[in-house]
């Protein structure tokens, strides 16, 4: 299972990539594998500022609907519009084209609360 070393991870199975003051957030390969085939992604929080661990949207798979949690707080500045027509990108490319949102980071110190690849691997038993 792929757990890229250059990302940070939440215990809720979101990943974070940071460029300057913007974080790109998606769900991990482990999470999409547990969910199964993703058929819909709902994010209606674009433009809103949310705190760490608040729900920013949901993913709907064939067998379940799962909340998406903010790994860090900030303003949601972009939703991956490609997911509207191709939600399965989360299944096929979770760390690339399957990203979900971009967030303007409010408090960079919150990144220290996240897991590195080794700690995330331990969490999921990889």
Secondary structure, DSSP 8 states (H G I E B T S, - for coil): ----TTSEE-TTSEEEEEETTEEEEEE-HHHHHHH-SEEEEE---TT-EE-TT-EEEEEEESS-EEEEE-SS-EEEEEE-THHHH-TTHHHH-TTTTT--EEEEES-GGGGGGSB-HHHHHHHHT-
